[in-house]
């Protein structure tokens, strides 16, 4: 079994998958969305990945404001969480994603990745950072 990490955006969903030992998160793909409120294809692709990778749990990035309040994006994320749980039957945990995009950008800059390429990979790397944070906390708390 593996754990899936998701970074939900208005036009894309970054996907990351853990290894079977729950030690390392790896960005897997970016699901492109035609319209923000149309999720059928997005959910179908996530289901395919769940089967392909034998996923038993999902971690969904939760976009709190910097002052820890919840805004419109947080409400949309909770709505997506409910749809994902109903459709897949899997637990979907919300994980604070504040600064994950900034951290992803910084990591790619340090790796020498060009700006055009960073934009293309951002959501996948952010999903991996979200999932890695969850995996690290899970290991520490036992």
LOMARKOL-688937 format. One line per 2 residues: their letters; for each residue x, y, z of N, C-alpha, C. Coordinates in Angstrom, 2 decimals, decimal comma. Example, Ala and Ser with C-alpha at 12.3 -4.5 7.8 and 13.67 -1.06 7.14 Angstrom:
2
as> 13,19 -5,69 7,80 12,30 -4,50 7,80 13,20 -3,30 7,80 ~ 12,85 -2,25 7,08 13,67 -1,06 7,14 12,90 0,03 7,87
***
This chain:
142
xx> 0,83 -1,18 0,00 0,00 0,00 0,00 0,87 1,25 0,00 ~ 0,32 2,33 -0,58 1,02 3,61 -0,63 0,07 4,72 -0,22
xx> 0,63 5,91 -0,02 -0,16 7,08 0,30 -0,02 8,07 -0,85 ~ -1,13 8,70 -1,22 -1,14 9,68 -2,30 -1,22 11,08 -1,70
xx> -0,45 11,99 -2,26 -0,52 13,40 -1,87 -1,07 14,20 -3,04 ~ -1,97 15,15 -2,75 -2,57 15,98 -3,80 -2,43 17,46 -3,47
xx> -2,10 18,24 -4,48 -2,07 19,70 -4,38 -3,13 20,22 -5,34 ~ -4,29 20,61 -4,80 -5,43 21,05 -5,61 -5,27 22,51 -5,99
xx> -5,28 22,77 -7,28 -5,26 24,14 -7,78 -6,49 24,39 -8,63 ~ -6,68 25,62 -9,08 -7,86 25,92 -9,88 -7,77 25,32 -11,29
xx> -6,56 25,10 -11,80 -6,41 24,55 -13,15 -5,68 23,22 -13,19 ~ -5,03 22,86 -12,09 -4,25 21,62 -12,05 -4,39 20,94 -10,69
xx> -4,04 19,66 -10,68 -3,91 18,92 -9,43 -2,56 18,23 -9,50 ~ -1,66 18,61 -8,60 -0,37 17,94 -8,50 -0,55 16,64 -7,73
xx> 0,12 15,58 -8,20 -0,02 14,26 -7,57 1,36 13,75 -7,17 ~ 1,44 13,23 -5,95 2,65 12,58 -5,46 2,24 11,24 -4,84
xx> 3,17 10,29 -4,85 2,92 8,96 -4,30 4,09 8,61 -3,39 ~ 3,77 7,96 -2,27 4,83 7,51 -1,35 5,40 6,18 -1,84
xx> 6,53 5,82 -1,28 7,04 4,47 -1,48 6,25 3,55 -0,53 ~ 6,46 2,25 -0,62 5,68 1,31 0,19 6,09 1,31 1,66
xx> 7,24 1,89 1,98 7,67 1,98 3,38 7,24 3,31 4,02 ~ 6,58 4,16 3,24 6,11 5,48 3,70 7,25 6,39 4,14
xx> 8,38 6,30 3,44 9,53 7,13 3,77 9,69 8,32 2,82 ~ 9,45 8,08 1,54 9,76 9,08 0,52 8,54 9,36 -0,35
xx> 8,30 10,65 -0,59 7,25 11,08 -1,51 7,89 11,47 -2,82 ~ 7,25 11,09 -3,91 7,76 11,44 -5,23 6,63 12,02 -6,07
xx> 6,88 13,19 -6,67 5,90 13,77 -7,58 5,67 12,84 -8,74 ~ 4,41 12,61 -9,08 4,07 11,62 -10,11 3,57 12,27 -11,39
xx> 2,59 13,16 -11,25 2,05 13,81 -12,45 1,25 15,04 -12,08 ~ 0,88 15,77 -13,10 0,00 16,93 -12,95 -1,25 16,66 -13,78
xx> -2,39 16,67 -13,09 -3,66 16,49 -13,79 -4,17 17,87 -14,20 ~ -4,37 18,08 -15,48 -4,86 19,37 -15,99 -6,38 19,38 -15,95
xx> -6,93 20,49 -15,50 -8,39 20,63 -15,40 -8,85 21,69 -16,39 ~ -9,94 21,40 -17,10 -10,47 22,35 -18,07 -11,19 23,51 -17,37
xx> -12,01 23,16 -16,36 -12,73 24,18 -15,60 -12,67 23,82 -14,12 ~ -12,59 24,85 -13,28 -12,41 24,62 -11,85 -13,52 23,79 -11,23
xx> -14,76 24,03 -11,61 -15,87 23,32 -10,96 -16,29 22,05 -11,68 ~ -15,54 21,62 -12,66 -15,82 20,35 -13,34 -14,75 19,35 -12,89
xx> -15,18 18,36 -12,12 -14,21 17,46 -11,49 -14,29 16,01 -11,96 ~ -15,24 15,69 -12,82 -15,44 14,29 -13,19 -14,17 13,64 -13,73
xx> -13,52 14,26 -14,68 -12,29 13,69 -15,27 -11,15 13,64 -14,25 ~ -11,07 14,70 -13,43 -10,02 14,75 -12,41 -10,19 13,60 -11,42
xx> -11,41 13,40 -10,93 -11,67 12,31 -10,00 -11,43 10,95 -10,64 ~ -11,80 10,81 -11,91 -11,59 9,54 -12,62 -10,09 9,23 -12,73
xx> -9,28 10,25 -13,03 -7,83 10,04 -13,14 -7,23 9,68 -11,78 ~ -7,69 10,35 -10,74 -7,21 10,03 -9,39 -7,55 8,58 -9,05
xx> -8,76 8,13 -9,40 -9,15 6,73 -9,16 -8,22 5,77 -9,90 ~ -7,87 6,10 -11,14 -6,95 5,24 -11,91 -5,61 5,13 -11,20
xx> -5,11 6,27 -10,70 -3,82 6,27 -10,01 -3,89 5,49 -8,70 ~ -5,02 5,57 -8,00 -5,22 4,82 -6,75 -5,08 3,33 -7,02
xx> -5,70 2,86 -8,10 -5,60 1,44 -8,46 -4,19 1,08 -8,91 ~ -3,60 1,93 -9,74 -2,27 1,66 -10,27 -1,21 1,55 -9,17
xx> -1,30 2,41 -8,17 -0,28 2,46 -7,11 -0,72 1,80 -5,80 ~ -1,88 1,19 -5,78 -2,39 0,54 -4,57 -2,41 1,52 -3,39
xx> -3,10 2,64 -3,60 -3,19 3,70 -2,60 -4,26 3,35 -1,57 ~ -3,93 3,54 -0,28 -4,88 3,26 0,78 -5,27 4,49 1,59
xx> -4,64 5,61 1,29 -4,89 6,84 2,04 -4,48 8,03 1,18 ~ -5,17 9,15 1,33 -4,88 10,35 0,54 -4,64 11,53 1,48
xx> -3,62 12,30 1,17 -3,32 13,53 1,90 -3,54 14,68 0,93 ~ -4,43 15,59 1,31 -4,81 16,71 0,44 -4,31 18,00 1,06
xx> -3,53 18,75 0,27 -3,02 20,03 0,75 -4,17 20,96 1,10 ~ -4,09 21,58 2,28 -5,14 22,45 2,78 -4,62 23,89 2,84
xx> -5,15 24,76 1,99 -4,60 26,11 1,85 -5,13 27,12 2,89 ~ -4,59 27,06 4,09 -4,94 28,06 5,09 -4,25 29,38 4,75
xx> -4,84 30,48 5,21 -4,19 31,77 5,08 -3,00 31,80 6,05 ~ -2,08 32,74 5,84 -0,90 32,81 6,68 -1,25 33,03 8,16
xx> -2,40 33,66 8,44 -2,82 33,88 9,83 -3,66 32,71 10,37 ~ -3,64 31,59 9,67 -4,30 30,34 10,05 -5,82 30,36 9,86
xx> -6,37 31,40 9,25 -7,79 31,40 8,96 -8,04 30,63 7,67 ~ -9,31 30,29 7,44 -9,68 29,55 6,24 -10,45 30,47 5,31
xx> -10,02 30,53 4,07 -10,67 31,37 3,07 -11,44 30,55 2,06 ~ -11,70 31,17 0,91 -12,48 30,52 -0,15 -11,81 29,25 -0,67
xx> -10,49 29,29 -0,86 -9,78 28,11 -1,37 -9,89 26,94 -0,38 ~ -9,87 27,25 0,91 -10,00 26,21 1,92 -11,39 25,56 1,84
xx> -12,41 26,37 1,63 -13,78 25,84 1,50 -13,89 24,94 0,28 ~ -13,29 25,35 -0,84 -13,31 24,52 -2,06 -12,55 23,22 -1,84
xx> -11,47 23,29 -1,08 -10,68 22,10 -0,79 -11,47 21,11 0,06 ~ -12,19 21,62 1,06 -13,03 20,73 1,89 -14,14 20,08 1,06
xx> -14,68 20,83 0,13 -15,71 20,28 -0,76 -15,11 19,15 -1,61 ~ -13,92 19,40 -2,15 -13,22 18,39 -2,94 -12,90 17,17 -2,08
xx> -12,49 17,39 -0,84 -12,22 16,30 0,09 -13,44 15,38 0,22 ~ -14,61 15,97 0,41 -15,83 15,18 0,55 -16,14 14,37 -0,69
xx> -15,99 15,00 -1,86 -16,24 14,28 -3,12 -15,27 13,13 -3,29 ~ -14,02 13,38 -2,96 -12,98 12,36 -3,11 -13,24 11,19 -2,16
xx> -13,63 11,47 -0,92 -13,93 10,39 0,04 -15,12 9,56 -0,43 ~ -16,17 10,24 -0,89 -17,36 9,51 -1,35 -17,04 8,66 -2,58
xx> -16,27 9,21 -3,50 -16,00 8,51 -4,75 -15,03 7,34 -4,56 ~ -14,01 7,51 -3,71 -12,97 6,48 -3,59 -13,17 5,56 -2,39
xx> -13,90 6,02 -1,37 -14,05 5,24 -0,16 -12,81 5,27 0,73 ~ -11,82 6,09 0,36 -10,58 6,18 1,13 -10,61 7,38 2,07
xx> -9,86 7,31 3,18 -9,74 8,49 4,03 -8,92 9,57 3,31 ~ -9,39 10,81 3,39 -8,68 11,94 2,79 -8,38 12,93 3,91
xx> -7,10 13,02 4,27 -6,66 13,88 5,35 -6,25 15,24 4,81 ~ -6,63 16,30 5,49 -6,20 17,64 5,11 -4,86 17,93 5,78
xx> -3,92 18,49 4,99 -2,58 18,79 5,50 -2,23 20,24 5,17 ~ -1,87 20,99 6,18 -1,54 22,40 6,01 -0,47 22,56 4,93
xx> -0,81 23,30 3,89 0,13 23,44 2,78 0,73 24,84 2,69 ~ 0,56 25,65 3,74 1,14 26,98 3,70 2,62 26,89 3,38
xx> 3,05 27,68 2,46 4,44 27,80 2,02 4,94 26,63 1,17 ~ 4,09 25,65 0,86 4,57 24,52 0,06 4,97 24,95 -1,35
xx> 4,21 25,87 -1,95 4,56 26,33 -3,29 5,87 27,12 -3,26 ~ 6,04 27,97 -2,25 7,29 28,73 -2,12 8,46 27,79 -1,90
xx> 8,27 26,77 -1,07 9,33 25,79 -0,82 9,66 25,00 -2,08 ~ 8,64 24,66 -2,86 8,85 23,93 -4,11 9,66 24,78 -5,08
xx> 9,31 26,06 -5,19 10,03 26,97 -6,08 11,48 27,09 -5,65 ~ 11,70 27,27 -4,35 13,06 27,42 -3,81 13,89 26,17 -4,09
xx> 13,29 25,01 -3,89 14,01 23,75 -4,12 14,41 23,61 -5,59 ~ 13,51 24,01 -6,48 13,82 23,89 -7,91 14,87 24,91 -8,34
xx> 14,85 26,11 -7,75 15,88 27,11 -8,04 17,24 26,56 -7,61 ~ 17,28 26,01 -6,38 18,54 25,44 -5,87 19,03 24,30 -6,73
xx> 18,11 23,59 -7,37 18,49 22,47 -8,25 18,89 22,96 -9,65 ~ 18,77 24,28 -9,87 19,18 24,84 -11,16 18,15 24,67 -12,26
xx> 16,91 24,49 -11,93 15,86 24,30 -12,94 15,41 25,66 -13,46 ~ 15,35 25,80 -14,77 14,97 27,07 -15,40 13,55 27,47 -15,05
xx> 13,27 28,76 -15,08 11,97 29,30 -14,70 10,82 28,65 -15,47 ~ 10,97 28,50 -16,79 9,90 27,90 -17,61 9,60 26,47 -17,16
xx> 10,65 25,74 -16,84 10,49 24,35 -16,41 9,92 24,28 -14,99 ~ 10,28 25,26 -14,15 9,76 25,29 -12,78 8,25 25,45 -12,80
xx> 7,74 26,34 -13,62 6,30 26,56 -13,71 5,58 25,27 -14,08 ~ 6,16 24,53 -15,01 5,57 23,28 -15,48 5,53 22,21 -14,39
xx> 6,53 22,20 -13,52 6,66 21,14 -12,52 6,12 21,51 -11,14 ~ 5,76 22,77 -10,93 5,45 23,32 -9,61 4,44 22,48 -8,82
xx> 3,30 22,14 -9,42 2,24 21,45 -8,69 2,65 20,05 -8,25 ~ 3,43 19,39 -9,09 3,90 18,05 -8,77 4,89 18,10 -7,60
xx> 5,77 19,07 -7,62 6,75 19,22 -6,54 6,05 19,64 -5,24 ~ 5,07 20,55 -5,35 4,31 20,96 -4,17 3,58 19,77 -3,55
xx> 2,99 18,92 -4,39 2,30 17,72 -3,90 3,29 16,81 -3,16 ~ 4,49 16,68 -3,70 5,51 15,84 -3,05 5,91 16,43 -1,70
xx> 6,02 17,75 -1,61 6,38 18,39 -0,33 5,26 18,23 0,70 ~ 4,02 18,36 0,26 2,88 18,15 1,15 2,91 16,72 1,70
xx> 3,05 15,76 0,81 3,07 14,36 1,22 4,28 14,05 2,09 ~ 5,45 14,60 1,74 6,66 14,34 2,53 6,50 14,89 3,96
xx> 5,88 16,06 4,08 5,63 16,61 5,42 4,76 15,68 6,25 ~ 3,74 15,13 5,62 2,85 14,19 6,30 3,60 12,92 6,68
xx> 4,39 12,38 5,75 5,14 11,14 6,04 6,12 11,35 7,19 ~ 6,81 12,49 7,19 7,77 12,78 8,25 7,07 12,87 9,60
xx> 5,94 13,56 9,65 5,20 13,69 10,91 4,68 12,32 11,37 ~ 4,23 11,53 10,42 3,70 10,19 10,74 4,77 9,32 11,38
xx> 6,00 9,41 10,84 7,12 8,63 11,39 7,48 9,12 12,80 ~ 7,44 10,43 13,01 7,83 10,99 14,30 6,81 10,68 15,40
xx> 5,53 10,60 15,02 4,50 10,37 16,04 4,17 8,89 16,19 ~ 4,76 8,07 15,33 4,59 6,64 15,46 3,28 6,15 15,04
***
